[in-house]
Amino acid sequence: MNNIGNISSVTTADLLKQKSKVEAPGGEQFAQHLKSALNEINELQVEKEVAVADIATGQVKDLHQAALAIGKAELNMKLMLEIRNKALNAYKELGRTQL
């Protein structure tokens, strides 16, 4: 019986606040996704640098894993650069569009 009293105390404003916390607007959601992708690429670059340093100093334990880390970092960097180039081209195209 006490639970019913607690449920009735929830207002529409409370529900809207909770909904706004869960769903981020499109711009914020895109920015968060972009930020996480850049952080992931940065982590891969750090792993690559460690792998290259280990190879150079002879401390590498598994050459195959080091080569995979280097290849993965390079591939992700190329992908990021291509995405950047496509975004810049789209931005320039929008600038040339006449209204």
N, C-alpha and C positions, 0 to 999 in steps of 0.2 A: 504494500500500500504506500509506503514511503517513496518508492521509486516513481510512482505516478506524479507525486508532488514535484520531484526534481525535473521530470520531463517537461512539465507545464511551465517551469521557470525559464526554459530556453526560448529566446526571442528570435525573430526573423533576423534582426541585426547580428546576433551571435552566429547564426548559420551563414550569413553573408561574409562575416569576417573569416570564418573557417574556410569557406570556399575560396576566398581571395588568397589565403595562405597556401592552399593546395595548388591552385592553377595560376601560374605566372603568365603575364601578358606575353604575346609573341616575341617582342623585342628583348625582353629580359630572358626569356627561355633560350632564344638564339644566342644571346651574349654568354649565357652560362654554358651552353653547349660548345661554343667556340673557345671559351676559356679553358674548359676541360680538355678539349682536343689539343690546344697549344701546350697545356701542362703535360699531357701524355707524350707529345713529340719532344718536349724538353727532357723528360725522364729518359726517353729512348736515346737522345743525344748524349746524356750523361753516362748511360750504360755503355754507349759506343766508345766514349772517351776512356772509360775505365778499361774496356776490352783492348783498345789500342795500346794503352799504357802497359797493360799486363803482357801483351805480345812483345812490345818493345823491350821490356825489362826481363822477359823470360819467365815471368811468374804465372803465365797462363796454365790452367789446369786442363781445360778442354778447348782445344783449338776450334773444334766444330761449333761449340756454343758461342765462342767469341766471334767467329765469322758470321754466324746467324744474327747476333746482336748488331754487328756493323751493317750487314745487309738490310736488316729491318729498319734501322735508323735512317739509312740513306733512302730507302724506298718511301718511308713516311715523310721525309723532308721533301722529296720530289713531288709527292702527292700534295703536300701543303702549298708548295710553290705554284703548282698547276691550278689549284683552287684559287689562290690569290690572283693569278693572272686572269682567270676567267671572271672573277669578281670585278677586277679593275676594268676589263674590257666591257662588261655589262654596265658598269658605272659610266664609262666614257660614252657608250652607246645611248644611255639615257640622257646624257648631257647634250648629245647631238639631236635628240628628238625634238621636233617642233610641235608646239601645242596649238 
